[in-house]
Amino acid sequence: MTIPRLPQRLECMIYRRKLELEIEEIRPDLKTVHDACKELRASARFKLTLRAILTVGNALNGSSFRGGACGFRLEALMKMKETRTAKASSECPTLLHYVARVLVRTDPSLTLFIDEMPSVESAARISFPTLQQTVQSLLTSLDKVKEEISLLKQIRTPSDNDQFVTIMQPFTLEVAQRVDALNKMAALVEVDLRALFSYYGEDLDSPEGPKPDDFFGMICSFSSSLQKAGLEIHDAQKKAPRLTQGKMSSSLPSNSEETVKTQHDPSHDLLMPSAGTHEPSSISRGNLDEAIRSLREGRKRSRARSIAKASKIFLDGRPDIS
């Protein structure tokens, strides 16, 4: 009972014990979110995949006011697997399967765009608001320690064995710079997140918009669904009876075989590079097999949790009048 301000002292001592562990846990998480933001902005495969989806969406909405859209909300990615085709078949039952078929025919590596984002899956398990709160708590607690030191210095007759000020004052001087650096790192990651959200047409501060971990989780969930659809398309094509195809070919006129060989598949235009570029529009059979093997291996890895359903598919920024 002779120890002055004992509860406050104990809080300061606990803070001193836990600070190092807190910093070592927070810093890697902040770096993971930072890397995930960078990877999502830089992934060429993901951009090509989104371009193919936008092309399909504009083709579907060509006769409505939603046609000719310049972009769409990323939440629409989760709606694609719920949108069934007009003549749903086992080979291509949903819009997601159709997009997967387009990607497999042109460049199957696009279905593995998540490989260019190794940090996104980890970032989906990190709550950035919680990280911010923890960093602010470290700053506040450090200020309390400094305040406690100042108050105890004002005691005229401290106990002879009272070492609180002697130990805690050098501690605050030592860790102040590290805590401040952690706070600046969190601020920079927030800037990265705001830039990423703005890049994809989202608002980080919107209460209706996705949280950072949900945003990253949405990308992971879409990647998993796309890979699954790609495998289903590939397996369905392998199971298709070749006998039926042979009968159809034999029933054609003599000059029809040449016509079938030269018939144009419009789905190949969805990922054709722009003029002046040298991106390949198709891949060899060996690359296709390699991509399919990668898909099967990728399906064995666990993915982030599912995201809530989106309300719209393709948007052009104009108000919904439906």
C-alpha positions in Angstrom: 0.0 0.0 0.0 3.0 2.3 0.2 3.6 2.1 -3.5 2.2 5.3 -5.2 -0.1 4.9 -8.2 0.3 1.1 -8.3 -2.3 0.3 -11.0 -0.8 2.8 -13.4 2.7 1.4 -12.7 1.5 -2.1 -13.5 0.0 -1.0 -16.8 3.3 0.6 -17.8 5.2 -2.5 -16.8 2.9 -4.7 -18.9 3.3 -2.3 -21.8 7.1 -2.6 -21.5 6.9 -6.4 -21.5 4.5 -6.7 -24.5 5.8 -3.9 -26.7 8.5 -5.9 -28.5 6.1 -8.7 -29.3 3.4 -6.3 -30.6 5.9 -4.6 -32.9 7.1 -7.9 -34.3 3.6 -9.1 -35.0 2.3 -5.8 -36.5 5.2 -5.0 -38.9 4.9 -8.2 -41.0 1.1 -7.7 -41.3 1.5 -4.2 -42.5 4.1 -5.3 -45.1 1.8 -8.0 -46.3 -1.0 -5.5 -46.9 1.4 -3.1 -48.6 2.7 -5.9 -50.9 -0.9 -7.0 -51.7 -1.8 -3.5 -52.8 1.2 -3.3 -55.0 0.6 -6.7 -56.6 -3.1 -6.0 -57.3 -2.1 -2.8 -59.1 0.7 -4.5 -61.1 -0.8 -7.8 -62.1 -1.0 -8.0 -66.0 -3.0 -11.2 -65.9 -5.7 -9.8 -63.7 -6.1 -6.8 -65.9 -6.5 -9.0 -69.0 -9.0 -11.2 -67.2 -11.1 -8.1 -66.2 -10.9 -6.9 -69.8 -12.3 -10.2 -71.1 -15.1 -10.0 -68.5 -15.9 -6.4 -69.5 -16.1 -7.4 -73.1 -18.5 -10.2 -72.3 -20.6 -8.0 -70.2 -20.9 -5.3 -72.9 -21.8 -8.0 -75.4 -24.6 -9.2 -73.1 -25.9 -5.7 -72.3 -25.4 -4.3 -75.9 -29.1 -3.7 -76.4 -29.7 -2.1 -73.0 -28.6 1.2 -71.4 -25.8 -0.8 -69.6 -24.1 -1.5 -72.9 -20.8 0.2 -73.8 -19.7 0.4 -70.2 -16.1 1.5 -69.5 -15.8 -0.7 -66.4 -17.7 -2.6 -63.7 -17.6 -3.0 -59.9 -15.4 -5.8 -58.7 -18.2 -7.1 -56.6 -19.8 -8.3 -59.9 -17.1 -11.0 -60.0 -18.9 -12.9 -57.3 -22.2 -12.7 -59.2 -20.9 -14.4 -62.3 -21.2 -17.9 -61.0 -24.8 -17.3 -60.1 -25.7 -16.0 -63.6 -26.8 -19.0 -65.7 -26.7 -19.1 -69.5 -29.9 -19.1 -71.5 -29.3 -22.6 -72.6 -27.5 -23.9 -69.6 -25.6 -27.1 -70.4 -23.2 -29.3 -68.4 -20.3 -27.9 -70.4 -21.1 -24.2 -69.8 -23.8 -23.7 -67.2 -23.0 -20.2 -66.0 -21.5 -16.9 -67.1 -18.3 -17.7 -65.1 -17.9 -21.0 -67.0 -18.2 -19.1 -70.3 -15.5 -16.7 -69.3 -13.4 -19.5 -68.1 -13.8 -21.2 -71.5 -12.8 -18.0 -73.3 -9.7 -17.7 -71.1 -8.7 -21.4 -71.5 -9.0 -21.1 -75.3 -6.9 -18.0 -75.5 -4.4 -18.0 -72.5 -5.1 -20.5 -69.7 -2.4 -18.7 -67.5 -5.0 -15.9 -67.0 -7.1 -18.3 -64.9 -4.0 -18.4 -62.6 -3.7 -14.7 -62.2 -3.5 -15.2 -58.4 0.0 -16.5 -58.9 1.1 -12.9 -59.6 -0.4 -11.9 -56.2 1.3 -14.1 -53.6 0.4 -11.7 -50.7 -3.3 -11.2 -51.5 -4.4 -14.4 -49.8 -2.5 -13.6 -46.6 -3.9 -10.0 -46.7 -7.4 -11.4 -46.8 -6.8 -12.7 -43.3 -5.6 -9.4 -41.9 -8.0 -6.8 -40.5 -6.3 -3.4 -41.3 -8.6 -1.4 -39.0 -7.6 -3.7 -36.2 -3.9 -3.0 -37.0 -4.6 0.7 -37.0 -6.2 0.5 -33.6 -3.3 -1.6 -32.2 -0.8 1.0 -33.5 -2.8 3.8 -31.9 -3.0 1.9 -28.7 0.8 1.6 -28.6 1.2 5.3 -29.1 -1.4 6.1 -26.4 0.2 3.7 -24.0 3.7 5.2 -24.6 2.3 8.7 -23.8 0.8 7.3 -20.6 4.2 5.9 -19.6 5.8 9.3 -20.2 3.1 10.9 -18.2 3.6 8.5 -15.3 7.3 9.2 -15.3 6.6 12.9 -15.1 4.2 12.5 -12.2 6.5 10.3 -10.2 9.3 12.8 -10.6 7.2 15.3 -8.8 7.1 13.1 -5.6 9.5 14.8 -3.2 10.4 11.7 -1.1 10.4 8.6 -3.3 11.3 5.3 -1.8 14.9 4.4 -1.8 14.3 1.2 -3.8 11.9 2.8 -6.2 13.5 2.1 -9.6 10.5 2.9 -11.8 11.8 6.2 -13.2 15.3 4.9 -13.5 14.2 2.0 -15.7 11.2 3.4 -17.6 12.7 6.7 -18.7 15.5 5.1 -20.8 12.9 2.7 -22.1 10.7 5.4 -23.5 13.6 7.1 -25.2 14.7 3.8 -26.7 11.3 2.8 -28.1 9.8 6.1 -29.1 11.5 6.1 -32.5 10.4 2.5 -33.2 6.8 3.2 -32.3 6.8 6.3 -34.4 8.2 4.4 -37.3 5.5 1.8 -37.0 2.8 4.5 -36.9 4.3 6.1 -40.1 4.3 2.6 -41.8 0.6 2.2 -40.9 -0.1 5.6 -42.4 1.7 4.7 -45.6 -0.2 1.4 -45.9 -3.4 3.4 -45.5 -2.4 5.6 -48.4 -1.7 2.4 -50.5 -5.1 1.1 -49.7 -6.8 4.3 -50.6 -5.0 4.4 -53.9 -5.9 0.7 -54.6 -9.5 1.3 -53.8 -9.7 4.4 -55.9 -8.0 2.5 -58.8 -10.7 -0.1 -58.8 -13.5 2.4 -58.2 -14.1 1.8 -54.5 -14.2 4.1 -51.5 -12.2 3.0 -48.4 -14.3 5.2 -46.2 -17.7 4.1 -47.5 -19.8 2.2 -44.9 -21.4 0.2 -47.8 -18.1 -0.6 -49.5 -15.9 -3.6 -48.7 -13.4 -3.6 -46.0 -9.7 -4.2 -47.0 -9.8 -7.8 -45.9 -13.1 -8.4 -47.6 -11.7 -6.8 -50.7 -8.7 -9.1 -50.9 -10.9 -12.0 -49.9 -13.2 -11.2 -52.9 -10.2 -11.5 -55.3 -9.2 -14.8 -53.8 -12.7 -16.2 -53.8 -13.1 -15.2 -57.5 -9.8 -16.7 -58.4 -10.8 -20.0 -56.7 -14.1 -20.1 -58.5 -12.5 -19.2 -61.8 -10.0 -22.0 -61.5 -12.7 -24.5 -60.6 -14.8 -23.4 -63.6 -11.7 -23.7 -65.8 -11.2 -27.3 -64.7 -14.8 -28.2 -65.1 -14.7 -26.8 -68.7 -11.6 -28.8 -69.5 -13.0 -32.0 -68.0 -16.3 -31.6 -69.8 -14.5 -31.1 -73.1 -12.5 -34.3 -72.5 -15.7 -36.3 -71.8 -17.5 -35.1 -74.9 -18.1 -38.1 -77.1 -15.8 -38.0 -80.1 -18.2 -40.3 -82.0 -20.8 -37.6 -82.3 -18.3 -35.2 -83.7 -17.2 -37.8 -86.3 -20.8 -38.4 -87.4 -21.3 -34.6 -87.8 -18.2 -34.3 -89.9 -19.1 -37.2 -92.1 -22.6 -35.8 -92.8 -21.2 -32.5 -94.1 -20.8 -31.8 -97.8 -17.4 -32.5 -99.3 -16.4 -28.8 -99.2 -17.8 -28.2 -95.6 -14.7 -29.6 -93.9 -12.7 -26.7 -95.2 -15.4 -24.3 -94.0 -15.4 -25.7 -90.5 -11.6 -25.4 -90.3 -11.7 -21.8 -91.2 -14.7 -20.8 -89.2 -14.0 -18.0 -86.8 -14.6 -18.3 -83.1 -15.6 -14.9 -81.8 -14.5 -15.7 -78.3 -10.9 -15.5 -79.4 -11.3 -11.8 -80.0 -12.0 -11.1 -76.3 -8.3 -11.1 -75.4 -6.7 -10.1 -78.7 -4.0 -7.5 -78.0 -4.4 -4.0 -79.2 -2.6 -2.7 -82.3 1.1 -2.3 -81.9 1.4 -4.9 -79.1 2.9 -8.3 -79.3 0.9 -10.2 -76.7 0.2 -13.8 -77.7 -3.5 -14.6 -78.3 -3.1 -18.4 -78.0 -0.8 -20.9 -76.5 0.6 -24.3 -77.5 -0.9 -27.6 -76.4 2.0 -28.1 -74.0 1.4 -24.8 -72.3 -2.3 -25.7 -72.0 -1.5 -29.0 -70.3 0.9 -27.3 -68.0 -1.7 -24.6 -67.1 -4.3 -27.3 -66.4 -1.8 -29.1 -64.1 -1.2 -25.9 -62.3 -5.0 -25.4 -61.9 -5.4 -28.8 -60.4 -2.5 -28.2 -58.0 -3.9 -24.7 -57.1 -7.3 -26.2 -56.3 -5.7 -28.2 -53.5 -4.7 -25.1 -51.6 -7.2 -23.5 -49.3 -8.7 -20.2 -50.3 -10.2 -17.2 -48.4 -13.8 -17.3 -47.1 -16.7 -16.4 -49.4 -17.9 -12.9 -49.8 -21.4 -11.6 -49.6 -23.4 -11.6 -52.8 -23.2 -8.6 -55.1 -26.4 -6.8 -56.2 -25.3 -5.8 -59.7 -23.2 -7.3 -62.4 -22.1 -4.8 -65.0 -22.3 -1.1 -64.1 -21.5 2.0 -66.1 -21.8 4.6 -63.4 -25.4 5.7 -64.2 -28.2 5.3 -61.7 -30.1 2.0 -61.7 -33.6 2.6 -63.2 -34.6 -1.0 -63.4 
